[in-house]
Amino acid sequence: LDSREPQRVAQAVKALGLRYAVITSVTRDDLEDGVASGFALVINEVRRYNPHCLIEVLIPDFDGSEEALAKVIAERPGVINHNLESVPRLYSLVRPQADYHRSLRLLAEVKKRDKSILTKSGLMLGLGETRSEVLETMKDLQKVGCDLLTLGQYLQPRPDKLPVSRYLPPEEFQELRQAAIEIGFKGVEAGPLVRSSYRASAFFSNYVIL
């Protein structure tokens, strides 16, 4: 770990003049707390250098550790984002090292500890999931109080990765967006090029205005 990373990230945010910063990391399961303390330090430093900057963190599951997650929650970022990525049936294929219900518990724990923090999650579509599975997954997210949802098209990053099962047309994304709103999400971004940090600042602002 680079002990100066939190300060350097904060300085970069200041140099860029960001009013909204999305902070994420590589997975560090080799560390005792899965780099939760690193997230906490970065949030703290970004605030110190940029007191008016809103902060969203995109975090791993910390191997299910509530103690690790509590370190991030204690710093009270505006949004805690943790992506489910896919429907439960496909987890062994898409996210073999993850656990669907563990990810749901993480999102539930955020709301349990601090209801003022917005929670956010996202799904990649086109991996072989059915429409009914997507709807059931969205309902699972809504049951744990997830506020914001992103839906995007899976694109094969390189030949040795999973192939695209189907390209969803833009109108289907809009249909799923409407379904998600009806299920109860406060904000939904859906489209072929949508990713978890897609227009994150505007997404947050639109939610707050609503």
C-alpha positions in Angstrom: 0.0 0.0 0.0 1.1 3.6 -0.7 0.7 5.5 2.5 0.5 8.8 0.5 -2.3 7.6 -1.7 -5.1 9.2 0.3 -3.4 12.6 0.1 -2.5 12.2 -3.6 -6.1 11.3 -4.5 -7.4 14.3 -2.5 -4.9 16.6 -4.3 -5.9 15.2 -7.7 -9.6 15.9 -6.9 -8.6 19.5 -6.0 -6.5 20.0 -9.1 -9.3 18.8 -11.3 -11.8 21.0 -9.5 -14.2 18.2 -8.9 -17.5 18.8 -7.2 -18.4 15.1 -7.2 -15.8 12.3 -6.9 -16.3 8.6 -7.4 -13.7 6.6 -5.5 -13.1 2.9 -6.1 -10.3 0.4 -5.8 -9.0 -2.9 -7.0 -10.0 -5.9 -4.9 -7.6 -6.4 -2.0 -8.7 -9.6 -0.3 -5.1 -10.0 0.7 -5.6 -7.3 3.3 -7.2 -7.9 6.6 -10.0 -5.4 6.1 -10.1 -5.6 2.3 -8.8 -2.0 2.0 -11.8 -0.6 3.9 -9.4 1.5 6.0 -7.9 2.8 2.8 -11.4 4.0 1.6 -11.9 5.7 5.0 -8.6 7.5 4.7 -9.2 8.7 1.2 -12.7 9.9 2.0 -11.3 11.8 5.0 -8.5 13.4 2.9 -10.7 14.3 0.0 -13.0 16.2 2.5 -10.0 17.9 4.1 -8.7 19.3 0.8 -12.2 19.7 -0.9 -14.8 20.3 1.8 -17.6 21.0 -0.8 -16.9 17.9 -2.9 -19.6 15.2 -2.8 -18.2 11.7 -2.5 -19.4 8.3 -3.9 -17.5 5.1 -3.1 -17.7 2.0 -5.2 -16.7 -0.8 -2.9 -16.0 -4.5 -2.9 -17.8 -6.8 -0.4 -14.9 -6.9 2.1 -15.5 -10.6 2.2 -18.6 -10.0 4.2 -16.9 -8.2 7.1 -19.3 -5.9 8.9 -16.4 -4.5 10.9 -14.6 -3.5 7.6 -17.8 -2.0 6.1 -18.4 0.0 9.3 -15.1 1.9 8.7 -16.4 3.2 5.4 -19.9 4.0 6.7 -18.4 5.9 9.6 -16.9 8.4 7.1 -20.4 9.1 5.8 -19.9 9.3 2.0 -22.9 10.6 0.1 -23.3 7.3 -1.8 -22.1 3.8 -1.2 -22.2 1.8 -4.4 -21.8 -2.0 -4.5 -22.7 -3.7 -7.8 -24.5 -7.0 -7.9 -23.5 -7.2 -11.5 -25.8 -10.1 -12.4 -28.7 -12.4 -11.4 -28.1 -15.1 -8.8 -28.3 -18.0 -11.3 -25.3 -16.7 -13.2 -23.1 -15.9 -10.2 -21.0 -19.0 -10.5 -20.2 -18.0 -14.1 -20.0 -14.2 -13.8 -18.8 -13.7 -10.2 -17.4 -17.0 -9.0 -15.6 -15.5 -6.0 -18.6 -13.4 -4.9 -21.8 -14.2 -3.2 -25.2 -12.8 -4.2 -26.7 -12.8 -0.7 -23.5 -11.4 0.9 -23.7 -8.4 -1.5 -27.3 -7.9 -0.6 -26.5 -8.0 3.1 -23.8 -5.4 2.6 -26.3 -2.9 1.1 -28.8 -3.7 3.9 -26.1 -3.1 6.5 -25.4 0.4 5.1 -29.0 1.4 5.6 -29.2 -0.3 9.0 -26.2 1.7 10.3 -26.9 5.1 8.5 -30.1 5.7 6.6 -28.8 9.1 5.4 -26.3 7.4 3.1 -27.7 6.6 -0.4 -27.1 3.1 -1.6 -26.5 2.2 -5.3 -26.0 -0.9 -7.3 -25.8 -2.0 -10.9 -26.4 -4.9 -13.3 -24.6 -5.9 -16.5 -27.2 -7.3 -19.0 -26.7 -9.5 -22.0 -25.0 -12.4 -20.1 -27.9 -14.9 -20.5 -30.3 -13.6 -17.8 -34.0 -13.6 -18.4 -36.3 -10.6 -18.0 -38.0 -12.2 -15.0 -34.7 -12.8 -13.3 -33.7 -9.2 -13.8 -37.0 -8.1 -12.3 -36.6 -10.4 -9.3 -33.1 -9.1 -8.7 -34.3 -5.6 -8.8 -37.0 -6.5 -6.2 -34.3 -8.1 -4.0 -32.3 -4.8 -4.2 -35.4 -2.8 -3.3 -36.1 -5.0 -0.3 -32.7 -4.0 1.2 -33.5 -0.3 0.6 -31.3 0.3 -2.4 -32.0 3.8 -3.7 -30.2 4.0 -7.0 -29.8 1.5 -9.9 -27.7 1.4 -13.1 -28.4 -1.1 -15.9 -25.9 -1.4 -18.7 -24.9 -3.7 -21.6 -22.2 -6.3 -20.9 -19.4 -6.0 -23.5 -16.7 -8.7 -23.8 -13.4 -7.0 -22.8 -11.2 -9.5 -24.5 -11.5 -12.9 -26.2 -10.8 -15.0 -23.1 -13.7 -13.4 -21.2 -17.4 -14.4 -21.3 -19.0 -13.8 -24.7 -22.0 -11.5 -25.1 -25.2 -13.6 -25.0 -27.4 -10.8 -26.3 -27.4 -7.2 -27.2 -30.4 -5.5 -25.7 -32.0 -2.8 -27.9 -32.3 0.7 -26.3 -36.0 0.5 -26.0 -35.7 -2.6 -23.8 -33.4 -0.7 -21.4 -36.1 2.0 -21.2 -38.7 -0.6 -20.4 -36.6 -2.0 -17.6 -35.9 1.5 -16.3 -39.6 2.1 -16.1 -40.1 -1.3 -14.3 -37.4 -0.4 -11.8 -39.0 3.0 -11.0 -42.4 1.1 -10.5 -40.6 -1.3 -8.2 -39.6 1.6 -6.1 -36.1 2.8 -7.0 -35.6 6.6 -6.5 -33.3 6.9 -9.5 -32.4 4.7 -12.4 -30.0 5.0 -15.3 -30.4 2.4 -18.1 -28.8 2.1 -21.5 -26.3 0.2 -23.5 -23.3 2.4 -22.4 -24.4 2.9 -18.8 -21.9 1.9 -16.2 -21.9 2.2 -12.4 -20.4 5.7 -12.5 -22.3 6.9 -15.5 -23.1 10.6 -15.1 -22.8 10.0 -11.4 -22.9 13.7 -10.4 -26.1 14.4 -12.4 -27.6 11.2 -11.2 -27.1 12.2 -7.6 -28.3 15.7 -8.2 -31.5 14.6 -9.9 -32.2 12.2 -7.0 -31.8 15.0 -4.5 -34.0 17.3 -6.4 -36.7 14.6 -6.5 
